[in-house]
Structure formats: structure tokens, C-alpha cells
Amino acid sequence: MLSLVIPVYNEVESLRELHRELDEVAQANGYTLDVVFVDDGSNDGSWELIETLAKEDPRVQGIRFRRNFGKAAALSAGFKAAQGKIVLTLDADLQDDPHEIPRFLAEMDQGYDVVSGWKQVRHDPWHKVGPSRVFNWLVGWMTGVKLHDHNCGFKCYRREIFDEVKLYGELHRFVPVLAAARGWKVSEIVVHHRARKFGHSKYGFRRFVKGFLDLLTVYFLTGFGQRPQHLLGTIGLGFFGVGGAGVLYLALYWIVKNLFGFDTWPDLHERPAMYYSLGALLVGSQFMSVGILAEMFTAFYGQNLPAYSIQETTATRDSVSGNSLTSPETAKGHGE
């Protein structure tokens, strides 16, 4: 079974066509589909259409949020509802071509756990493409996972990955990085990127600011998530060392001044070095204190609350096989 997780935010014009194309691909390749539409607070009738699709096609299920919680929350809810061993994500605006799905699965068959799409030829304005390329280079440089298009929403995963990788904030674009940090194998394929037919892009300049801040978070999580003191303590020790060296210098200065009677030398409180040294000692101690607290939180504190609130779903299902619902007993038999 192949699960498709599709975040939806005001995409009523494209959902029917997207569903038709997914069905076309499934029939042509003999796939058993599990399609999860996650309505992230739409107000254009998207949810009503999702309900209609779920009634017409038992392979479709819908999840509706009470408000807009963001793409990471939508994907996280979709991953929990997905039933297939392979999960593929794509956007609902028809720019991702469903006919690329067999190529994703073929790449997965080569032994990879995550396959990311690369929109080599993009039908987006230059002010999105340019910063995106800089961002992708920066992600590769900081994390070591060198993909051409971390922002591409067209990706394929093994379901087990999400037992280990948790999404929150806007970390959805960094799932390959988070997975690679835990030893999962990551690959990339060039995908067909289609021009937008309906609506408008949901992303603006704020996306890149948030993306950079999220990159810092991912860098910390993947490099120091289980040992935060290694980063914070190192920075603290650096400041502490500078401050300590300054204090040592001032101590020698005071001894020489008073021992040899250099009365023309300014007093310690008149030396800027004194305040810089004390400031460095203070900053260093704060970094090390925060590092210790972070270690304590890492070791003893864990609260896994979802970053979203579901208002309703189209159905509660035990399993999906082809176009018909199956009972729990049948589902168990198929699993065995």
C-alpha cells in the first residue's frame, strides 16, 4: 500500500483534478492507494470537496484542522493517519506531477529510505528561485546532506522514519536531514515541476527568515540534540577563557603598578579591559549554565504534545484495500 499525504490550504480548484491524476497513476501501475488530505484551515470549500471525494472513493480520508497550523503540523497528522509502508508527500496545487510517483518508488527500490524531489526546472518567480538556491547550499554546507532542493514538498519516505523523526514548527523541509542524522539513506531525483494553474503561492519573504532560523534549530538538533552542553558549554568555555585571561592580565597589571609605584598608570576601574573581562566571564557562565539546564531537560524531560488540533475526520478506518473497506479481522489477516 502506498500512502499519499497531501496538505491542503485553499486548494478547492485543484483537488478534483489531483484526485483524478492519482487514480490514473494507481490504475496504470497497479498501486493500492491510501490518500490522506489534511485540510490546514481552508476557508474556500476545500474541506467540503474532500468530504465528497472520501464518500466517492474509500481510498480517500480527510483530516480537518480547526485553524491553520502550518505545513509541518499537517504532514505530522497525515503521517499518523497513513497506513502504507511507503509514504509520499506532494502539494495540492498541481505543480507536483503525480506521474513521477513510479520513479520515486524505483529509486526507493535501490535501497534508499528517503527520496527527495529536485525541481531542476522551476516555474517560480526569480525572487523565490534565487534565495532558495542560496538556502539549499547553506543547508548542505551546515548539515552535510547535500540536496539541490530541500524545499521541494515532493518526497518519498519509509513509514518507519516517522517513529523516530518528529515534526514541529516548520521542520518539514528538513526531514531528509533529520533522517540522515539517524542513519537513514537519502537520495534525490529530478522531477517535473508544472506551472501553477490555480491560486497563488502561500510563501513570501518570511518563509526564508523562518527557514534560516529552522536551519539553526536542525543544526543544533542533529549535531548536539543529545549533548547540548557540548555546544553551549564550548561557547561558554570560550568566553570564560577570554574573561579569565583578561582578569589574569589585570591582576598582573595591578601587582606591577603597586609594586614598582607606577602612579601614572590608570587604576583598574579606569581600564576598559576590566569591564570586557567581567562581561566575558558573565556570558561564559551563562552559556555553561544554560548548557547544564539543556542537558537536564534532554535527560529527564519529555512531553510529546501534537502541534495541532483536529476538528473532524471523514472516517475512522481500520484498513484500506483497493476501493473497498476491510474489517479489522481481514486487515489483520492481510498483515500476517
Protein Blocks (a to p, Z undefined) as FASTA:
>chain_A
ZZdddddehillmmmmmmmmmmmmmmmnopacddddddehiaehmmmmmmmmmmmpmkbc
cdddfbdebjklmmmmmmmmpmbfbdcdddfkomacfklmmmmmmmmmnopabdcdddfb
acbdfklmmmmmmmmmmmmmmnopacfblmlmbdcddfklmmmbccehjlmmmmmmmmmm
nopacddddddddddfbhcdfbdfklmmmmmmmmmmmmmmmmmmmmmmlmmmmmmmmmmm
mmmmmmmmmmmmmmmmmmnopakbccfklpmklmmmmmmmmmmmmmmmmmmmmmmmmmmg
ccdddfbdcfbdfbdcfbdehjbccdfklmmmmmZZ
